Amino acid sequence: MEYIKLNDENKIPAIGFGVFMIPNDGPTYDAVLEALKAGYRHIDTAAAYFNEEDVGKAVRDSGIPRDEIFVTSKLWLQDHGYESAKRGIARSLRKLGLDYIDLYLVHQPYGDVAGAWKAMEEAKEEGKIKSIGVSNMSPALWNKFVPEFTTKPAVNQVEFNPLFQQKEIRRLMAQTDTKLEAWYPLGHGNAELLSVPVITKLAGKYGKNPGQIILRFELQEGVITLPKSTNPQRIKTNLDIFDFTLTEDEMNEMRSLDTGKGSHDPDAPGVEEMLRNAFVITD
Ligand SMILES: NC(=O)c1ccc[n+]([C@@H]2O[C@H](COP(=O)([O-])OP(=O)(O)OC[C@H]3O[C@@H](n4cnc5c(N)ncnc54)[C@H](OP(=O)(O)O)[C@@H]3O)[C@@H](O)[C@H]2O)c1
């Protein structure tokens, strides 16, 4: 596994295992144990994935020392604001059954983000959270919130894959050395992305599948990538990308696939309301 140094000096495994849409009470537990067995040391969950319990149980049962596993979770919108965020952090810690969370993110950047951030900064001071970051920040949302933060975000977790390379937000994030984490790194299994000729050509050359070429590109771009799979074979192969290197010309070919458009626009009218109504996190 390769590691990336964050702007707070903590280290994060460059590939994480995403558990979005995997149910709690068994499937997430099994998938996380399978991933840890395959060599993943970084799990990405969220309060709004409703599977923090299974993630924590798998981490505790894995037999792997806690300090060798990097666990991310995220605060949901209903818990924005200083006091609410303190409750949200406590709830995540309780559901995970862990003493600390390696990385905690503002999942959706709307409402009282400043209050939530203050609570996260305090939790970091207290050692309950090791690193803090944000998610789904477009350039406009970044400029609205981040200049007021005392602690600069360690990461911004946004949609990213070869068809949507987020060039503008990456330029802003470089100013605070904030790392990009890629959600939908495989385009959510998008068949169109997986059959792009540049990608299938490179897959043939290196004897890899298209998913592995995409993940290798992301790794070489310095992006922390979070492929999700419940298929034991793909869980393994998505990690098997450390034995080849794309040349600079090949990286440029991959860079030229950017369309500048993704599936989610955080600035679109009505997005905040849609998200607010999407989930209710209960104790
Ligand atoms: N912060 C946010 O707002 C946000 C939003 C979305 C996601 N995320 C995070 O990002 C993670 C990844 O996103 P995602 O799961 O939606 O998308 P993804 O990793 O881009 O795609 C997963 C899909 O691709 C398939 N797949 C996996 N490996 C493959 C391969 N090598 N070749 C072809 N298909 C492959 C999977 O099917 P099988 O399971 O059958 O292998 C699954 O259908 C999430 O789990 C979550 O942790 C965060």
The ligand as an SDF file (V2000), in Angstrom:
LIG
                    3D

 48 52  0  0  0  0  0  0  0  0999 V2000
  -18.7950   11.9240   -0.2500 N   0  0  0  0  0  0  0  0  0  0  0  0
  -19.8160   11.5880   -1.0180 C   0  0  0  0  0  0  0  0  0  0  0  0
  -20.7790   12.3430   -1.1720 O   0  0  0  0  0  0  0  0  0  0  0  0
  -19.7870   10.2680   -1.7280 C   0  0  0  0  0  0  0  0  0  0  0  0
  -20.7110   10.0010   -2.7490 C   0  0  0  0  0  0  0  0  0  0  0  0
  -20.6440    8.7560   -3.3950 C   0  0  0  0  0  0  0  0  0  0  0  0
  -19.6690    7.8300   -2.9950 C   0  0  0  0  0  0  0  0  0  0  0  0
  -18.7850    8.1160   -1.9770 N   0  0  0  0  0  0  0  0  0  0  0  0
  -17.7310    7.1470   -1.5540 C   0  0  0  0  0  0  0  0  0  0  0  0
  -17.0400    6.6670   -2.6970 O   0  0  0  0  0  0  0  0  0  0  0  0
  -17.1270    5.2370   -2.7380 C   0  0  0  0  0  0  0  0  0  0  0  0
  -17.1120    4.7460   -4.1610 C   0  0  0  0  0  0  0  0  0  0  0  0
  -18.2480    5.1760   -4.8880 O   0  0  0  0  0  0  0  0  0  0  0  0
  -19.2130    4.1530   -5.6040 P   0  0  0  0  0  0  0  0  0  0  0  0
  -19.2690    2.9190   -4.8710 O   0  0  0  0  0  0  0  0  0  0  0  0
  -20.5240    4.7340   -5.7030 O   0  0  0  0  0  0  0  0  0  0  0  0
  -18.6110    4.0830   -7.0560 O   0  0  0  0  0  0  0  0  0  0  0  0
  -17.3890    3.2970   -7.7720 P   0  0  0  0  0  0  0  0  0  0  0  0
  -16.4060    2.7330   -6.8250 O   0  0  0  0  0  0  0  0  0  0  0  0
  -16.9590    4.2650   -8.7990 O   0  0  0  0  0  0  0  0  0  0  0  0
  -18.1520    2.1380   -8.5020 O   0  0  0  0  0  0  0  0  0  0  0  0
  -18.6240    1.0010   -7.8570 C   0  0  0  0  0  0  0  0  0  0  0  0
  -19.3240    0.1550   -8.8980 C   0  0  0  0  0  0  0  0  0  0  0  0
  -18.3750   -0.3270   -9.8580 O   0  0  0  0  0  0  0  0  0  0  0  0
  -18.3340   -1.7490   -9.8510 C   0  0  0  0  0  0  0  0  0  0  0  0
  -16.9110   -2.1250   -9.8990 N   0  0  0  0  0  0  0  0  0  0  0  0
  -16.0340   -2.1930   -8.8640 C   0  0  0  0  0  0  0  0  0  0  0  0
  -14.7990   -2.4990   -9.3240 N   0  0  0  0  0  0  0  0  0  0  0  0
  -14.8940   -2.6310  -10.6600 C   0  0  0  0  0  0  0  0  0  0  0  0
  -13.9470   -2.9390  -11.6860 C   0  0  0  0  0  0  0  0  0  0  0  0
  -12.6600   -3.1660  -11.4170 N   0  0  0  0  0  0  0  0  0  0  0  0
  -14.3970   -2.9860  -12.9570 N   0  0  0  0  0  0  0  0  0  0  0  0
  -15.6910   -2.7420  -13.2480 C   0  0  0  0  0  0  0  0  0  0  0  0
  -16.6440   -2.4560  -12.3320 N   0  0  0  0  0  0  0  0  0  0  0  0
  -16.2390   -2.3800  -11.0400 C   0  0  0  0  0  0  0  0  0  0  0  0
  -19.0130   -2.1710   -8.5640 C   0  0  0  0  0  0  0  0  0  0  0  0
  -19.7180   -3.3740   -8.7570 O   0  0  0  0  0  0  0  0  0  0  0  0
  -19.4290   -4.6800   -7.8110 P   0  0  0  0  0  0  0  0  0  0  0  0
  -19.7630   -4.2730   -6.4070 O   0  0  0  0  0  0  0  0  0  0  0  0
  -20.3340   -5.7130   -8.3720 O   0  0  0  0  0  0  0  0  0  0  0  0
  -17.9670   -4.9830   -7.9960 O   0  0  0  0  0  0  0  0  0  0  0  0
  -20.0010   -1.0320   -8.3100 C   0  0  0  0  0  0  0  0  0  0  0  0
  -21.1830   -1.2390   -9.0680 O   0  0  0  0  0  0  0  0  0  0  0  0
  -18.3930    4.9470   -1.9660 C   0  0  0  0  0  0  0  0  0  0  0  0
  -18.4860    3.6360   -1.4900 O   0  0  0  0  0  0  0  0  0  0  0  0
  -18.3020    5.9440   -0.8380 C   0  0  0  0  0  0  0  0  0  0  0  0
  -17.4340    5.4650    0.1690 O   0  0  0  0  0  0  0  0  0  0  0  0
  -18.8490    9.3140   -1.3560 C   0  0  0  0  0  0  0  0  0  0  0  0
  1  2  1  0
  2  3  2  0
  2  4  1  0
  4  5  1  0
  4 48  2  0
  5  6  2  0
  6  7  1  0
  7  8  2  0
  8  9  1  0
  8 48  1  0
  9 10  1  0
  9 46  1  0
 10 11  1  0
 11 12  1  0
 11 44  1  0
 12 13  1  0
 13 14  1  0
 14 15  2  0
 14 16  1  0
 14 17  1  0
 17 18  1  0
 18 19  2  0
 18 20  1  0
 18 21  1  0
 21 22  1  0
 22 23  1  0
 23 24  1  0
 23 42  1  0
 24 25  1  0
 25 26  1  0
 25 36  1  0
 26 27  1  0
 26 35  1  0
 27 28  2  0
 28 29  1  0
 29 30  1  0
 29 35  2  0
 30 31  1  0
 30 32  2  0
 32 33  1  0
 33 34  2  0
 34 35  1  0
 36 37  1  0
 36 42  1  0
 37 38  1  0
 38 39  2  0
 38 40  1  0
 38 41  1  0
 42 43  1  0
 44 45  1  0
 44 46  1  0
 46 47  1  0
M  CHG  2   8   1  16  -1
M  END
$$$$
